[in-house]
Amino acid sequence: MPSSNRPSSNRPTGSHSPADAPTPGPPPPGEAPPPGEAPELIWLRPERTGRGPRPAHSRTSIAAAAIAIADAEGLDAVSMRRVAAALGAGTMSLYNYVPKKEHLLDLMLDAVVGEYDYTDLAPTGDCRADLRRLAHEQLAALRRHPWVPTLVVARPGLGPHALRYTDHFLAVTEPSGLDGSARLEALALLNGFVCQYAQYERTAAAGTKWQADLVGYLSRAAASGEFPHLAAAFATAGPAAGDPDAVFDRSLDRVITAALAAPVEQP
């Protein structure tokens, strides 16, 4: 039952019961959690305490083992037990390195972002060209690890490698003239498009019958007369491109145009 803000007749005005006390929230960014409270974010937990013998495993090796399982069998196959077995470790001992599975997923996602090769991605001053190269680098990683888009939607992360990617994106888009907030929104827009496209590729590759059924379904819908604008769009559409990269590039250019456009001020 909700408590009232009025003082109770059973206690003097100005006194407070424990229920009236505000619930403490998380510490501000950059501040350590209260003593005795472990951080929820794995990046705030030290990998090693500095005491005792050198650990047999590391976050890097644990993430690599988990990624290998996900690549071979899908994300659902990843468990603490499977990863421990792949490393030749006991399941319970793995929790000394990764307290829970959600942290394992964070490590996996950041490790994939760590695969990005920035050798040829230095900012050139041409935002559009730089963003095209960056998007292709991201798509290549998602094609190697087709389970990533599902994880990004369910549990987006911002580990050390993702921070480097974010900083690089901001450097690439600095010549756009957009402020930091708009550029971060552009990052989210571009990331969302690349992940969605990679997910579509995976779905389409899963079965040609699904694609054939979809084409037939849409053709019948357009011919029914119930959807005149859909029928007109199909009638004026150019030939379907057989090269997935060509489709990606055309769509990417539209997304980049939208991402770099100055925000329209609302009346």
N, C-alpha and C positions, 0 to 999 in steps of 0.2 A: 504494500500500500504506500503511495507516495507520501513522503514526509512534507509537512508544512514548513514554510519559512518563519512562521510566527513562533515566538518562544512558548514553550509548554507551561501550563499553570503549575506543573510539578517541579519546575526548576526556575531559578531566578532569571530575570531578563539579562541577556548578555552572556549566559553560560551556554555551552554547546555539548551535545552528546556526540559520541564517536560517529554516529550516522550522519551528523551534519558536516563532518569534516570533508573537504574536497578530496576526491580520489586522485592520488598522485599520477601524473601522466609520465610519458617517457622523457628522459633527459633531453635537453636541447641538443641539436647537432653539434658534434665536437666535444661534448661533455661525456664523461664516463658514467655508466649506470651506477645506481646506489650500491654501496658495499654489500657484498653477498649476493647480488643479483647478476646473473650471467646475461650478457647481451644477446638479444634475439638474432642480430645480424652476425653472420659468421666472420665477416671482415673485421669486426671489432674484437674478435677473440684471437689471442696470440696463437700462432701455429705451434710454437714451442714455449715452454715456461723457462727453459734454460737450466732446469734441474734434471738430474738423473741421466741414464745412458741415452745415446743418440737413438731416436726413434727408427724403427725398422721401415716405416713408410712415411709418405708425405702427402700433402693435399694434392700435389701435382700427379703423383702416381695413382692415388685413389681415383681422382677425376678421370685419368686416362683409362683405367680399368672399367669404370662405369660407362664411359663413352663407347668403348669397344663393344660392350654388351648391347647398348642402345642401338649402335649402328648395325649390329648383326641381327638383333631380335626385336627391336623396338623399345620404346621408353618403358612400357609396362613390365618388361622383363628385368628392369633394373631394381634391385633390392640390396639392402645391406648384406644379406646372406650371400647373394650371388657375387657381389663385389669382393667380399672377404675371401670367398673361395677362389676367385680369380687371382687374388694376391697371395694365397696360401696363408691366410691369417684367420684367426677365430672371429666369429661375428661380433662378439661382445668387445673384443679388443679394438674393432674398427670405430666404436663409439668414442674411444679416447681421442681420435683424430677428427671425427665428424659426429657431433652429438646427435643428429637426427637426419632423416632422409631428406627433408627440405633443404638442409645445408648441403647435402650431396648434390642435389639438383642445381643449387646455386654455383657450386664448384664446376659442375659440368658445363653449364651455360657460359660461364666466364672463360673456361678453357677453350671453348669453340671461338669466342671472340678473340682470344689470344692467338688464333691461327691467322688472323688478318695480316697480310704482308704489306707494310707501308713503304716498301722500297721505291715503288713507282707512284706513290700516292701523295707526294709532297704538294702542298698548295701552290698553284700556278698563278692565281689571281683570276682565273676563269672558273667561276662557281659552278656553272652548268657542267663543264667538262670534268671538273674534279669530282662532282657528285655522281656523275655517270660511272667513273672509275670506281668510286667507293661502293656504289650500289652493286656493281658487278663482282667486286671482291666479297661482299656480303652474300650475294646469291650463290657464289661458288662454294662458300662454307656451308650454306644451308642445303645445297645439293649433296654435299658429302655427308651431311648429318640431317637427314630428312625429318627427324623427330624434334628438331629445335623449334620450329614455329609453334607447335603445340605447347611446348614448355614456356615460350616467351609470353604467350597469351595467358597461361595459367599462373606463371610466377616470374614476371620480369625481374631481372636482376641488375645490379650496378656495382660489380666487383672491380678490381684493379684494372683488368683489361678493358672492361666496358667504360671505365672512366677515361682511359687513354683514347678509346674510340670517340667518346663524346667530345673530348678536348680537341681531337683532330677535326671532327665535324665542325666545331665552332670556328676553328682556324680557317677551314676551307670556305665557310660561308661569311667570314668577316667582311670581304669586299662587297657583300650584297647591300650593306647599309641598314639591314634589319637590326633591331636591338636584340639583346641576349634572350629575352623571353620568346620573341618570334622565331629565333633560330633554333631554340630548343623545341618549339612546336613543330618546326620544319623537320627536325630530326625524328620526332615521333611519327610524323606523317610519312616520311620516306621509309623508315624502318617498318612501319605497318604495311606499306605497299609491298616491299620486298618479301616480307614474311608471308603475306597473303598469296603472292604469286608463287612462291616456292611450295606452299601448301596446295595450291591448285595443281601445280605440276605433279605433285605426288599423287593426288587424287586421280588425275587423268591417266597417269601411268599405271594405276592399280588395275585398270580394266578397260579394254577397248570397247566392250559391250556397253558399259556405262556411257561412254562418249557417243556411241552410235544411237543409243536410246535417247540421249539428251537432244541430239540433232533432230531425230524423228519427232520427238515431243514438241520442240520449238517450231519445227516446220508446220506441223498440224495446227499449232496454236496460231501461227501467223496466217495460215490459209483459212482459218475459221471465220474471219471477218470480225471477230470480237475485239481484236487488238490492232486497230489500223495503224497506229504509230509504230508498233513492233514490225508489222508487215512492211511498212515503208522503209524502215531502217534496214531490214534484210534485203529489200529490193535494190537499195542504193549502196549497199556495202560492197567493198572491193573484194577481190579474191582472198580467201583465207591464207594466211602465211603458214608455210610448213615449218619454218624455222622458229622454234620457241624463243631464241634470242632476239629475233626481229620483233616479235610481239612484245617481248619484255622492253626492248629499247623504245618502241613507240609509246607504250604506256608510261614508261619511266620519264620520258621527256614531258609528258603532260603533268605528271606528278611534280616534277622539278619546277615547272612553270608555276604551278599553284603554290608550292612551298616557298618560292622566292618572291612571290607577289606581296606588295605592301598591304597590310591589313586595311580593310575598308572601315572607316569610322562610322559607327552606328549613330543615327540621329538621336 
